[in-house]
Amino acid sequence: MIYLLLSILASTIIFVLFKLFDKHQVNTLQAIVFNYITAFCIGIIAYEEPINIKSIISTEWFYGALILGFLFIAIFNVMAITSQRVGLSVASVATKMSVIIPVVFGIYVYNESAGLFKIVGIVAALIAVYLSSMKSGTRIKNKAYYIYPIIIFLGSGIIDTSIKYIETTYLPDNGIPIFSATIFGFAAIIGISTLLIKKLQGKFIFNPKSLIGGFALGIVNYASIYYILKALDHETLESSTIFTVNNVAIILLTSLLGLFLFKEKLSTKNWIGISLAVISILLVTAL
Protein backbone atom coordinates (compact mmCIF):
# COMPACT_ATOMS: atom_id res chain seq x y z
CA MET A 1 0.00 0.00 0.00
CA ILE A 2 2.92 2.37 0.68
CA TYR A 3 3.95 2.22 -3.01
CA LEU A 4 0.43 3.16 -4.10
CA LEU A 5 0.40 6.10 -1.68
CA LEU A 6 3.77 7.30 -2.97
CA SER A 7 2.54 7.07 -6.57
CA ILE A 8 -0.57 9.09 -5.69
CA LEU A 9 1.57 11.70 -3.91
CA ALA A 10 3.98 11.98 -6.86
CA SER A 11 1.13 12.32 -9.38
CA THR A 12 -0.47 15.01 -7.21
CA ILE A 13 2.79 16.97 -7.09
CA ILE A 14 2.81 16.87 -10.90
CA PHE A 15 -0.49 18.77 -10.79
CA VAL A 16 1.02 21.36 -8.46
CA LEU A 17 4.03 21.81 -10.74
CA PHE A 18 1.85 22.36 -13.81
CA LYS A 19 -0.04 25.02 -11.87
CA LEU A 20 3.26 26.68 -10.95
CA PHE A 21 4.42 26.49 -14.59
CA ASP A 22 1.44 28.58 -15.59
CA LYS A 23 2.00 31.04 -12.75
CA HIS A 24 5.72 31.52 -13.43
CA GLN A 25 5.46 31.45 -17.25
CA VAL A 26 7.39 28.22 -17.77
CA ASN A 27 7.26 26.86 -21.33
CA THR A 28 5.29 23.65 -20.80
CA LEU A 29 6.50 21.79 -23.91
CA GLN A 30 10.16 22.48 -23.14
CA ALA A 31 9.65 21.51 -19.49
CA ILE A 32 8.00 18.26 -20.57
CA VAL A 33 10.98 17.37 -22.80
CA PHE A 34 13.49 18.18 -20.03
CA ASN A 35 11.31 16.17 -17.67
CA TYR A 36 11.65 13.07 -19.85
CA ILE A 37 15.42 13.54 -20.07
CA THR A 38 15.61 13.83 -16.26
CA ALA A 39 13.37 10.80 -15.68
CA PHE A 40 15.48 8.78 -18.15
CA CYS A 41 18.68 9.67 -16.28
CA ILE A 42 17.15 8.74 -12.91
CA GLY A 43 16.10 5.34 -14.26
CA ILE A 44 19.61 4.68 -15.58
CA ILE A 45 21.18 5.69 -12.25
CA ALA A 46 18.68 3.59 -10.25
CA TYR A 47 19.36 0.46 -12.32
CA GLU A 48 21.85 -1.64 -10.36
CA GLU A 49 22.92 -3.94 -13.20
CA PRO A 50 25.49 -3.02 -15.91
CA ILE A 51 23.86 -1.22 -18.85
CA ASN A 52 23.96 -3.41 -21.95
CA ILE A 53 22.08 -1.82 -24.84
CA LYS A 54 22.17 -5.01 -26.90
CA SER A 55 20.57 -7.06 -24.12
CA ILE A 56 17.98 -4.33 -23.48
CA ILE A 57 16.95 -4.32 -27.15
CA SER A 58 16.63 -8.11 -27.04
CA THR A 59 14.26 -8.05 -24.03
CA GLU A 60 10.61 -8.97 -24.56
CA TRP A 61 9.44 -5.63 -23.11
CA PHE A 62 11.65 -3.37 -25.30
CA TYR A 63 9.15 -2.69 -28.10
CA GLY A 64 6.39 -2.24 -25.56
CA ALA A 65 8.49 0.46 -23.90
CA LEU A 66 9.06 2.09 -27.31
CA ILE A 67 5.31 2.25 -27.98
CA LEU A 68 4.63 3.55 -24.46
CA GLY A 69 7.25 6.28 -24.93
CA PHE A 70 5.44 7.41 -28.07
CA LEU A 71 2.05 7.26 -26.34
CA PHE A 72 3.31 9.24 -23.33
CA ILE A 73 4.25 12.30 -25.36
CA ALA A 74 1.48 11.90 -27.98
CA ILE A 75 -1.31 11.78 -25.40
CA PHE A 76 0.24 14.73 -23.58
CA ASN A 77 0.08 16.78 -26.77
CA VAL A 78 -3.56 15.80 -27.35
CA MET A 79 -4.28 16.78 -23.73
CA ALA A 80 -2.72 20.17 -24.37
CA ILE A 81 -4.84 20.68 -27.51
CA THR A 82 -7.97 19.56 -25.65
CA SER A 83 -7.25 21.93 -22.74
CA GLN A 84 -6.82 24.85 -25.15
CA ARG A 85 -9.74 24.18 -27.50
CA VAL A 86 -12.27 22.49 -25.23
CA GLY A 87 -11.23 23.04 -21.63
CA LEU A 88 -8.95 21.64 -18.93
CA SER A 89 -11.81 19.95 -17.09
CA VAL A 90 -12.79 17.93 -20.19
CA ALA A 91 -9.18 16.75 -20.59
CA SER A 92 -9.04 15.84 -16.89
CA VAL A 93 -12.29 13.87 -16.99
CA ALA A 94 -11.25 11.97 -20.14
CA THR A 95 -7.91 11.05 -18.55
CA LYS A 96 -9.32 9.82 -15.25
CA MET A 97 -12.41 8.11 -16.71
CA SER A 98 -10.02 5.94 -18.73
CA VAL A 99 -9.43 3.97 -15.52
CA ILE A 100 -12.35 1.77 -16.59
CA ILE A 101 -10.17 0.20 -19.33
CA PRO A 102 -7.44 -1.32 -17.09
CA VAL A 103 -10.07 -2.16 -14.46
CA VAL A 104 -12.17 -4.20 -16.91
CA PHE A 105 -8.96 -5.72 -18.31
CA GLY A 106 -7.87 -6.83 -14.84
CA ILE A 107 -11.25 -8.37 -14.01
CA TYR A 108 -11.64 -10.29 -17.28
CA VAL A 109 -8.06 -11.20 -18.16
CA TYR A 110 -6.61 -11.80 -14.69
CA ASN A 111 -9.88 -13.00 -13.13
CA GLU A 112 -9.68 -10.37 -10.40
CA SER A 113 -12.53 -10.15 -7.90
CA ALA A 114 -15.68 -8.27 -8.87
CA GLY A 115 -17.87 -8.31 -5.77
CA LEU A 116 -20.83 -6.00 -5.15
CA PHE A 117 -18.83 -3.50 -3.05
CA LYS A 118 -16.12 -3.29 -5.69
CA ILE A 119 -18.51 -2.81 -8.62
CA VAL A 120 -20.48 -0.14 -6.75
CA GLY A 121 -17.19 1.48 -5.76
CA ILE A 122 -15.95 1.58 -9.36
CA VAL A 123 -19.22 3.13 -10.58
CA ALA A 124 -19.06 5.66 -7.72
CA ALA A 125 -15.45 6.41 -8.68
CA LEU A 126 -16.40 7.21 -12.28
CA ILE A 127 -19.21 9.50 -11.13
CA ALA A 128 -16.83 11.11 -8.62
CA VAL A 129 -14.25 11.79 -11.32
CA TYR A 130 -16.86 13.46 -13.52
CA LEU A 131 -18.46 15.58 -10.80
CA SER A 132 -15.22 16.69 -9.13
CA SER A 133 -13.47 17.57 -12.41
CA MET A 134 -16.17 19.29 -14.46
CA LYS A 135 -16.54 23.02 -14.08
CA SER A 136 -19.79 24.88 -14.62
CA GLY A 137 -20.41 26.11 -18.17
CA THR A 138 -18.06 23.56 -19.75
CA ARG A 139 -19.35 22.13 -23.01
CA ILE A 140 -17.89 21.17 -26.37
CA LYS A 141 -19.03 23.83 -28.84
CA ASN A 142 -17.47 22.36 -32.00
CA LYS A 143 -18.58 18.76 -32.66
CA ALA A 144 -15.29 18.04 -34.44
CA TYR A 145 -13.52 18.47 -31.08
CA TYR A 146 -15.25 15.40 -29.61
CA ILE A 147 -12.42 13.33 -31.09
CA TYR A 148 -9.88 14.82 -28.67
CA PRO A 149 -11.34 13.56 -25.36
CA ILE A 150 -12.03 10.20 -27.05
CA ILE A 151 -8.34 9.91 -28.01
CA ILE A 152 -7.31 10.86 -24.45
CA PHE A 153 -9.72 8.32 -22.96
CA LEU A 154 -8.48 5.47 -25.17
CA GLY A 155 -4.80 6.49 -25.04
CA SER A 156 -4.65 6.86 -21.26
CA GLY A 157 -6.49 3.57 -20.79
CA ILE A 158 -4.14 1.77 -23.17
CA ILE A 159 -1.10 3.19 -21.35
CA ASP A 160 -2.29 1.95 -17.93
CA THR A 161 -3.36 -1.42 -19.30
CA SER A 162 -0.08 -1.91 -21.18
CA ILE A 163 1.98 -1.03 -18.11
CA LYS A 164 0.12 -3.66 -16.10
CA TYR A 165 0.41 -6.29 -18.83
CA ILE A 166 4.14 -5.76 -19.40
CA GLU A 167 4.84 -5.66 -15.65
CA THR A 168 2.98 -8.94 -15.15
CA THR A 169 4.14 -10.80 -18.26
CA TYR A 170 7.66 -9.67 -19.16
CA LEU A 171 9.29 -7.55 -16.46
CA PRO A 172 11.84 -9.21 -14.13
CA ASP A 173 11.96 -8.27 -10.43
CA ASN A 174 14.85 -5.83 -10.87
CA GLY A 175 13.68 -4.50 -14.23
CA ILE A 176 11.46 -1.59 -13.17
CA PRO A 177 14.18 1.15 -13.25
CA ILE A 178 15.52 0.25 -16.71
CA PHE A 179 12.01 -0.33 -18.11
CA SER A 180 10.91 3.09 -16.84
CA ALA A 181 14.11 4.67 -18.15
CA THR A 182 13.54 3.15 -21.60
CA ILE A 183 9.99 4.54 -21.78
CA PHE A 184 11.16 8.02 -20.77
CA GLY A 185 14.15 7.75 -23.09
CA PHE A 186 11.95 7.18 -26.15
CA ALA A 187 9.61 9.98 -25.05
CA ALA A 188 12.66 12.27 -24.66
CA ILE A 189 13.92 11.42 -28.17
CA ILE A 190 10.52 12.27 -29.66
CA GLY A 191 10.33 15.46 -27.60
CA ILE A 192 13.83 16.59 -28.58
CA SER A 193 13.00 15.91 -32.23
CA THR A 194 9.91 18.10 -31.87
CA LEU A 195 11.96 20.95 -30.42
CA LEU A 196 14.57 20.59 -33.20
CA ILE A 197 11.84 20.86 -35.82
CA LYS A 198 10.54 24.00 -34.11
CA LYS A 199 14.10 25.35 -34.09
CA LEU A 200 14.48 24.74 -37.84
CA GLN A 201 11.13 26.46 -38.39
CA GLY A 202 12.30 29.45 -36.36
CA LYS A 203 9.61 28.85 -33.73
CA PHE A 204 11.88 27.85 -30.84
CA ILE A 205 12.89 30.28 -28.11
CA PHE A 206 14.68 28.71 -25.16
CA ASN A 207 12.99 29.30 -21.81
CA PRO A 208 15.55 28.92 -18.95
CA LYS A 209 12.77 28.37 -16.41
CA SER A 210 11.69 25.26 -18.30
CA LEU A 211 15.02 23.60 -17.47
CA ILE A 212 14.41 23.95 -13.72
CA GLY A 213 10.73 23.08 -14.05
CA GLY A 214 11.50 20.06 -16.21
CA PHE A 215 14.08 18.79 -13.72
CA ALA A 216 11.58 18.97 -10.85
CA LEU A 217 8.84 17.45 -12.98
CA GLY A 218 11.14 14.62 -14.10
CA ILE A 219 11.82 13.56 -10.51
CA VAL A 220 8.16 13.22 -9.53
CA ASN A 221 7.15 11.86 -12.95
CA TYR A 222 9.68 9.04 -12.62
CA ALA A 223 8.50 8.42 -9.06
CA SER A 224 4.86 8.19 -10.16
CA ILE A 225 5.65 5.50 -12.76
CA TYR A 226 8.17 3.65 -10.57
CA TYR A 227 5.83 3.41 -7.59
CA ILE A 228 2.74 2.45 -9.59
CA LEU A 229 4.81 -0.38 -11.10
CA LYS A 230 5.93 -1.41 -7.60
CA ALA A 231 2.31 -1.29 -6.42
CA LEU A 232 1.20 -3.44 -9.37
CA ASP A 233 3.91 -5.95 -8.43
CA HIS A 234 2.33 -6.35 -4.99
CA GLU A 235 0.84 -9.84 -4.53
CA THR A 236 -2.16 -8.88 -2.38
CA LEU A 237 -3.40 -5.81 -4.31
CA GLU A 238 -5.36 -6.33 -7.52
CA SER A 239 -4.72 -4.03 -10.48
CA SER A 240 -8.41 -3.07 -10.72
CA THR A 241 -8.26 -1.85 -7.12
CA ILE A 242 -4.91 -0.09 -7.60
CA PHE A 243 -5.93 1.86 -10.72
CA THR A 244 -9.29 2.88 -9.26
CA VAL A 245 -7.85 4.08 -5.95
CA ASN A 246 -4.91 5.75 -7.72
CA ASN A 247 -7.03 7.81 -10.13
CA VAL A 248 -9.74 8.75 -7.64
CA ALA A 249 -7.25 9.67 -4.90
CA ILE A 250 -5.37 11.93 -7.33
CA ILE A 251 -8.61 13.70 -8.24
CA LEU A 252 -9.45 14.03 -4.53
CA LEU A 253 -6.07 15.47 -3.55
CA THR A 254 -5.72 17.77 -6.56
CA SER A 255 -9.20 19.19 -5.97
CA LEU A 256 -8.38 19.93 -2.33
CA LEU A 257 -4.97 21.39 -3.21
CA GLY A 258 -6.61 23.56 -5.85
CA LEU A 259 -8.95 24.86 -3.16
CA PHE A 260 -6.39 25.52 -0.42
CA LEU A 261 -3.22 26.40 -2.37
CA PHE A 262 -4.57 28.08 -5.49
CA LYS A 263 -7.91 29.38 -4.15
CA GLU A 264 -9.90 27.58 -6.85
CA LYS A 265 -13.66 27.66 -6.36
CA LEU A 266 -15.47 24.36 -6.00
CA SER A 267 -19.14 24.08 -6.88
CA THR A 268 -21.69 21.96 -5.03
CA LYS A 269 -21.29 19.40 -7.83
CA ASN A 270 -17.52 19.32 -7.21
CA TRP A 271 -18.01 18.76 -3.47
CA ILE A 272 -20.43 15.90 -4.14
CA GLY A 273 -17.78 14.41 -6.42
CA ILE A 274 -15.12 14.71 -3.72
CA SER A 275 -17.43 13.02 -1.19
CA LEU A 276 -18.15 10.22 -3.66
CA ALA A 277 -14.40 9.82 -4.24
CA VAL A 278 -13.86 9.07 -0.55
CA ILE A 279 -16.79 6.62 -0.50
CA SER A 280 -15.57 4.87 -3.67
CA ILE A 281 -12.10 4.32 -2.19
CA LEU A 282 -13.64 2.77 0.94
CA LEU A 283 -15.86 0.50 -1.17
CA VAL A 284 -13.17 -0.63 -3.60
CA THR A 285 -10.68 -1.42 -0.82
CA ALA A 286 -13.28 -3.08 1.42
CA LEU A 287 -12.44 -6.69 2.24
Secondary structure, 3 states (H helix, E strand, C coil): CHHHHHHHHHHHHHHHHHHHHHHCCCCHHHHHHHHHHHHHHHHHHHCCCCCCHHHHHCCCCHHHHHHHHHHHHHHHHHHHHHHHHCCHHHHHHHHHHCCHHHHHHHHHHCCCCCCHHHHHHHHHHHHHHHHHHCCCCCCCCCHHHHHHHHHHHHHHHHHHHHHHHHHHHCCCCCCHHHHHHHHHHHHHHHHHHHHHHHHHCCCCCCCHHHHHHHHHHHHHHHHHHHHHHHHHCCCCCCHHHHHHHHHHHHHHHHHHHHHHCCCCCCCHHHHHHHHHHHHHHHHHCCC
